[in-house]
Amino acid sequence: MQVGETTQDGKTISKIEKMIGIRKLTLDSLQESMRRAPQVSGFVHADVSGVVKLRAKLKEEGYKVSITDIFVKLAAMAIEKHPEVNCSRTESELIYYSSINMGVAVGTPTGQLIVPVIKNCESKSLLDISAGMKEIQEKVKNNQLTMDMMEGGTFTLSSIGMFNVDNADPILNVPQSGIIAVGRIQNEPVVLEDMSIGICPKAYLSITLDHGAINGAPASMFMRTFSEMAAVADQIITIE
């Protein structure tokens, strides 16, 4: 086939790209993920007022911390409370990790998807994580990511809210057993405790898990903790 050619069923070809490089690696990884892991997803419509308050507070204090930075920190904190989700699976073993190495899905300038890793988030402050994210973004921009920065992830977070996407059903980054997607934050009407109507920033949080490694109950408890933390992030996260 060639550009400008019309197929037998009436489609005119405008562009042809080879499946090579990052795109081919991504395809192979996703196909392997679907082959290896029985995947199931769950969704929470969460109060994220604490995340919004924390970011606003830090902005006033002169810190440039993103919503993604905060959710990476929250995910690491929730994993510490539910270490059973921080695992990988072989055909004969479940391997659990004390290191919380968060993969963060990011796009390249050419539109490709890659998942760099911020290692040892269990011992990193929010500012450490934010600095790591800025370093990753700069290296992605300049095509300077090393293989070491792409390896060793134990759990992944995909922040899709920046694209005004509400929700997603992400595919596992095997051999990891869990991935979270964070949708866009929107102010929504809610019923308050006194039965009056108020406004609350809310977002959809979703998890995809390897059901061969993580059962529904522990995954649900993890998501409950994660979402509850998002509501009070300004109270539980210190910057250092």
C-alpha positions as a Markdown table, in Angstrom:
| # | Residue | x | y | z |
|---|---|---|---|---|
| 1 | Met | 0.0 | 0.0 | 0.0 |
| 2 | Gln | 1.1 | 3.6 | -0.6 |
| 3 | Val | 0.0 | 7.1 | 0.5 |
| 4 | Gly | -2.7 | 8.4 | -1.7 |
| 5 | Glu | -3.9 | 4.9 | -2.7 |
| 6 | Thr | -7.5 | 3.9 | -2.1 |
| 7 | Thr | -8.2 | 0.5 | -0.7 |
| 8 | Gln | -10.7 | -1.9 | -2.2 |
| 9 | Asp | -13.3 | -0.9 | 0.5 |
| 10 | Gly | -13.0 | 2.8 | -0.3 |
| 11 | Lys | -10.5 | 4.2 | 2.3 |
| 12 | Thr | -7.9 | 6.7 | 1.0 |
| 13 | Ile | -4.5 | 6.3 | 2.7 |
| 14 | Ser | -3.1 | 9.6 | 4.1 |
| 15 | Lys | -0.1 | 8.3 | 6.1 |
| 16 | Ile | 1.8 | 5.0 | 6.8 |
| 17 | Glu | 4.0 | 4.5 | 9.8 |
| 18 | Lys | 6.2 | 1.5 | 10.5 |
| 19 | Met | 5.6 | -0.4 | 13.7 |
| 20 | Ile | 9.2 | 0.0 | 15.0 |
| 21 | Gly | 11.0 | 1.4 | 18.0 |
| 22 | Ile | 8.9 | 2.5 | 21.1 |
| 23 | Arg | 5.7 | 1.9 | 19.3 |
| 24 | Lys | 6.6 | -1.8 | 18.5 |
| 25 | Leu | 7.9 | -2.3 | 22.1 |
| 26 | Thr | 4.6 | -0.9 | 23.5 |
| 27 | Leu | 2.5 | -3.1 | 21.3 |
| 28 | Asp | 4.5 | -6.2 | 22.3 |
| 29 | Ser | 4.2 | -5.3 | 26.0 |
| 30 | Leu | 0.5 | -4.7 | 25.8 |
| 31 | Gln | -0.1 | -8.0 | 23.9 |
| 32 | Glu | 2.0 | -9.8 | 26.4 |
| 33 | Ser | 0.1 | -8.2 | 29.3 |
| 34 | Met | -3.3 | -9.4 | 27.9 |
| 35 | Arg | -1.9 | -12.9 | 27.3 |
| 36 | Arg | -0.3 | -13.3 | 30.8 |
| 37 | Ala | -2.7 | -11.7 | 33.2 |
| 38 | Pro | -6.4 | -12.2 | 33.9 |
| 39 | Gln | -7.3 | -8.5 | 34.2 |
| 40 | Val | -10.1 | -7.0 | 36.1 |
| 41 | Ser | -10.9 | -3.3 | 36.9 |
| 42 | Gly | -12.7 | -1.3 | 39.6 |
| 43 | Phe | -13.7 | 2.3 | 39.8 |
| 44 | Val | -14.2 | 4.9 | 42.5 |
| 45 | His | -15.8 | 8.3 | 42.1 |
| 46 | Ala | -13.7 | 10.1 | 44.8 |
| 47 | Asp | -13.7 | 13.3 | 46.8 |
| 48 | Val | -10.3 | 14.8 | 45.9 |
| 49 | Ser | -10.7 | 18.1 | 47.8 |
| 50 | Gly | -7.6 | 17.4 | 49.8 |
| 51 | Val | -5.5 | 17.1 | 46.6 |
| 52 | Val | -6.9 | 20.4 | 45.3 |
| 53 | Lys | -6.3 | 22.2 | 48.6 |
| 54 | Leu | -2.8 | 20.9 | 48.9 |
| 55 | Arg | -1.8 | 22.0 | 45.5 |
| 56 | Ala | -3.3 | 25.4 | 46.0 |
| 57 | Lys | -1.5 | 25.8 | 49.3 |
| 58 | Leu | 1.9 | 24.7 | 47.8 |
| 59 | Lys | 1.4 | 27.1 | 44.9 |
| 60 | Glu | 0.9 | 30.0 | 47.3 |
| 61 | Glu | 4.1 | 29.0 | 49.1 |
| 62 | Gly | 6.0 | 29.0 | 45.8 |
| 63 | Tyr | 6.3 | 25.3 | 45.1 |
| 64 | Lys | 5.5 | 23.9 | 41.7 |
| 65 | Val | 3.9 | 20.6 | 42.5 |
| 66 | Ser | 1.6 | 18.9 | 40.0 |
| 67 | Ile | -1.6 | 17.0 | 40.6 |
| 68 | Thr | 0.2 | 13.9 | 39.3 |
| 69 | Asp | 3.0 | 14.4 | 41.8 |
| 70 | Ile | 0.5 | 14.4 | 44.6 |
| 71 | Phe | -1.3 | 11.2 | 43.4 |
| 72 | Val | 2.0 | 9.4 | 43.0 |
| 73 | Lys | 2.8 | 10.2 | 46.7 |
| 74 | Leu | -0.8 | 9.2 | 47.7 |
| 75 | Ala | -0.5 | 5.9 | 45.8 |
| 76 | Ala | 2.8 | 5.1 | 47.6 |
| 77 | Met | 1.3 | 5.9 | 50.9 |
| 78 | Ala | -1.7 | 3.6 | 50.2 |
| 79 | Ile | 0.5 | 0.8 | 49.0 |
| 80 | Glu | 2.4 | 1.0 | 52.3 |
| 81 | Lys | -0.9 | 0.3 | 54.1 |
| 82 | His | -1.7 | -2.5 | 51.6 |
| 83 | Pro | 1.6 | -4.1 | 50.6 |
| 84 | Glu | -0.2 | -7.1 | 49.1 |
| 85 | Val | -0.9 | -5.1 | 46.0 |
| 86 | Asn | 2.8 | -4.4 | 45.4 |
| 87 | Cys | 3.7 | -7.6 | 43.8 |
| 88 | Ser | 4.4 | -9.6 | 40.6 |
| 89 | Arg | 3.5 | -13.1 | 39.6 |
| 90 | Thr | 5.3 | -15.9 | 37.9 |
| 91 | Glu | 3.7 | -19.2 | 36.9 |
| 92 | Ser | 4.6 | -20.7 | 40.3 |
| 93 | Glu | 5.3 | -17.8 | 42.7 |
| 94 | Leu | 4.0 | -14.5 | 44.0 |
| 95 | Ile | 6.8 | -12.0 | 44.7 |
| 96 | Tyr | 6.1 | -9.1 | 47.1 |
| 97 | Tyr | 8.3 | -6.0 | 47.2 |
| 98 | Ser | 9.2 | -3.6 | 50.1 |
| 99 | Ser | 10.4 | -1.1 | 47.5 |
| 100 | Ile | 7.6 | 1.0 | 46.1 |
| 101 | Asn | 8.8 | 1.9 | 42.6 |
| 102 | Met | 6.1 | 3.9 | 40.9 |
| 103 | Gly | 5.9 | 3.8 | 37.1 |
| 104 | Val | 4.3 | 6.9 | 35.7 |
| 105 | Ala | 2.8 | 6.8 | 32.2 |
| 106 | Val | 3.9 | 9.8 | 30.2 |
| 107 | Gly | 3.7 | 10.8 | 26.5 |
| 108 | Thr | 6.7 | 11.6 | 24.4 |
| 109 | Pro | 6.9 | 14.6 | 22.0 |
| 110 | Thr | 6.1 | 12.2 | 19.1 |
| 111 | Gly | 3.0 | 10.9 | 20.8 |
| 112 | Gln | 4.5 | 7.6 | 22.1 |
| 113 | Leu | 3.7 | 6.2 | 25.5 |
| 114 | Ile | 6.5 | 5.3 | 27.9 |
| 115 | Val | 6.5 | 4.4 | 31.6 |
| 116 | Pro | 9.6 | 5.8 | 33.5 |
| 117 | Val | 10.0 | 4.8 | 37.1 |
| 118 | Ile | 10.4 | 6.8 | 40.3 |
| 119 | Lys | 12.1 | 4.3 | 42.6 |
| 120 | Asn | 11.8 | 4.0 | 46.4 |
| 121 | Cys | 8.8 | 6.2 | 46.7 |
| 122 | Glu | 8.2 | 4.8 | 50.2 |
| 123 | Ser | 11.2 | 6.9 | 51.4 |
| 124 | Lys | 10.6 | 9.9 | 49.2 |
| 125 | Ser | 8.9 | 13.2 | 50.2 |
| 126 | Leu | 6.4 | 14.9 | 48.0 |
| 127 | Leu | 9.1 | 17.3 | 46.9 |
| 128 | Asp | 11.5 | 14.5 | 46.1 |
| 129 | Ile | 8.8 | 12.8 | 43.9 |
| 130 | Ser | 8.1 | 16.2 | 42.2 |
| 131 | Ala | 11.8 | 16.7 | 41.5 |
| 132 | Gly | 11.9 | 13.2 | 40.1 |
| 133 | Met | 8.9 | 13.9 | 37.8 |
| 134 | Lys | 10.5 | 17.1 | 36.6 |
| 135 | Glu | 13.7 | 15.3 | 35.8 |
| 136 | Ile | 11.8 | 12.6 | 33.9 |
| 137 | Gln | 9.8 | 15.2 | 31.9 |
| 138 | Glu | 13.0 | 17.1 | 30.9 |
| 139 | Lys | 14.7 | 13.9 | 29.8 |
| 140 | Val | 11.7 | 12.8 | 27.8 |
| 141 | Lys | 11.6 | 16.2 | 26.1 |
| 142 | Asn | 15.3 | 15.9 | 25.2 |
| 143 | Asn | 15.2 | 12.1 | 24.4 |
| 144 | Gln | 17.7 | 11.4 | 27.2 |
| 145 | Leu | 15.9 | 8.7 | 29.2 |
| 146 | Thr | 18.2 | 5.8 | 30.2 |
| 147 | Met | 17.1 | 2.2 | 30.5 |
| 148 | Asp | 17.7 | 2.4 | 34.3 |
| 149 | Met | 15.0 | 5.0 | 34.5 |
| 150 | Met | 12.5 | 2.7 | 32.7 |
| 151 | Glu | 13.1 | -0.5 | 34.7 |
| 152 | Gly | 12.2 | -1.8 | 38.1 |
| 153 | Gly | 8.7 | -0.6 | 38.5 |
| 154 | Thr | 6.4 | -2.4 | 41.0 |
| 155 | Phe | 3.2 | -0.4 | 40.4 |
| 156 | Thr | 2.0 | 2.1 | 37.8 |
| 157 | Leu | 0.0 | 5.3 | 37.8 |
| 158 | Ser | -1.5 | 6.9 | 34.7 |
| 159 | Ser | -2.8 | 10.5 | 35.0 |
| 160 | Ile | -5.3 | 11.1 | 32.2 |
| 161 | Gly | -7.0 | 14.1 | 33.8 |
| 162 | Met | -4.6 | 16.5 | 32.1 |
| 163 | Phe | -6.2 | 15.5 | 28.8 |
| 164 | Asn | -9.7 | 16.2 | 30.1 |
| 165 | Val | -10.5 | 12.5 | 30.2 |
| 166 | Asp | -12.8 | 11.4 | 33.0 |
| 167 | Asn | -12.0 | 7.7 | 33.2 |
| 168 | Ala | -10.0 | 4.9 | 31.8 |
| 169 | Asp | -9.6 | 1.1 | 32.0 |
| 170 | Pro | -5.8 | 0.8 | 31.8 |
| 171 | Ile | -3.9 | -2.3 | 30.8 |
| 172 | Leu | -1.4 | -3.8 | 33.2 |
| 173 | Asn | 2.3 | -3.1 | 32.7 |
| 174 | Val | 3.4 | -6.7 | 33.3 |
| 175 | Pro | 5.0 | -8.2 | 35.4 |
| 176 | Gln | 3.4 | -5.6 | 37.7 |
| 177 | Ser | 0.1 | -6.6 | 39.2 |
| 178 | Gly | -1.6 | -3.2 | 39.5 |
| 179 | Ile | -2.1 | 0.1 | 37.7 |
| 180 | Ile | -4.2 | 3.1 | 38.7 |
| 181 | Ala | -5.7 | 5.7 | 36.3 |
| 182 | Val | -6.6 | 9.2 | 37.6 |
| 183 | Gly | -9.3 | 11.1 | 35.7 |
| 184 | Arg | -9.9 | 14.8 | 35.5 |
| 185 | Ile | -11.0 | 16.8 | 38.5 |
| 186 | Gln | -14.3 | 18.5 | 38.3 |
| 187 | Asn | -16.4 | 20.5 | 40.8 |
| 188 | Glu | -19.7 | 18.6 | 41.3 |
| 189 | Pro | -22.8 | 19.0 | 43.5 |
| 190 | Val | -22.9 | 16.7 | 46.5 |
| 191 | Val | -25.2 | 16.1 | 49.4 |
| 192 | Leu | -23.5 | 17.2 | 52.6 |
| 193 | Glu | -23.9 | 15.7 | 56.1 |
| 194 | Asp | -26.7 | 18.2 | 57.0 |
| 195 | Met | -28.5 | 17.2 | 53.8 |
| 196 | Ser | -27.8 | 20.5 | 52.1 |
| 197 | Ile | -26.2 | 20.8 | 48.7 |
| 198 | Gly | -22.6 | 21.7 | 48.3 |
| 199 | Ile | -19.8 | 21.7 | 45.7 |
| 200 | Cys | -16.9 | 19.2 | 45.9 |
| 201 | Pro | -14.0 | 18.5 | 43.5 |
| 202 | Lys | -14.3 | 14.9 | 42.4 |
| 203 | Ala | -12.5 | 12.5 | 40.1 |
| 204 | Tyr | -12.8 | 9.0 | 38.9 |
| 205 | Leu | -10.0 | 6.7 | 40.2 |
| 206 | Ser | -9.7 | 3.3 | 38.6 |
| 207 | Ile | -7.5 | 0.2 | 39.2 |
| 208 | Thr | -6.7 | -2.7 | 36.9 |
| 209 | Leu | -5.2 | -5.7 | 38.6 |
| 210 | Asp | -3.9 | -9.2 | 37.8 |
| 211 | His | -6.6 | -11.3 | 39.4 |
| 212 | Gly | -4.2 | -14.2 | 39.5 |
| 213 | Ala | -2.1 | -12.2 | 42.0 |
| 214 | Ile | -4.5 | -9.8 | 43.8 |
| 215 | Asn | -8.1 | -10.7 | 44.8 |
| 216 | Gly | -11.0 | -8.3 | 44.7 |
| 217 | Ala | -11.2 | -7.7 | 48.4 |
| 218 | Pro | -7.6 | -6.5 | 49.0 |
| 219 | Ala | -7.8 | -4.4 | 45.8 |
| 220 | Ser | -11.0 | -2.8 | 47.0 |
| 221 | Met | -9.6 | -2.0 | 50.4 |
| 222 | Phe | -6.5 | -0.5 | 48.7 |
| 223 | Met | -8.8 | 1.7 | 46.5 |
| 224 | Arg | -10.8 | 2.7 | 49.5 |
| 225 | Thr | -7.7 | 3.9 | 51.3 |
| 226 | Phe | -6.3 | 5.6 | 48.2 |
| 227 | Ser | -9.6 | 7.5 | 47.7 |
| 228 | Glu | -10.0 | 8.4 | 51.4 |
| 229 | Met | -6.5 | 9.8 | 51.4 |
| 230 | Ala | -7.2 | 12.0 | 48.4 |
| 231 | Ala | -10.0 | 13.7 | 50.4 |
| 232 | Val | -7.6 | 14.7 | 53.2 |
| 233 | Ala | -4.3 | 14.9 | 51.3 |
| 234 | Asp | -3.7 | 18.4 | 52.6 |
| 235 | Gln | -3.8 | 17.0 | 56.2 |
| 236 | Ile | -1.6 | 13.9 | 55.7 |
| 237 | Ile | 1.1 | 14.9 | 53.3 |
| 238 | Thr | 4.1 | 17.0 | 54.4 |
| 239 | Ile | 6.3 | 18.5 | 51.7 |
| 240 | Glu | 9.6 | 17.2 | 53.2 |
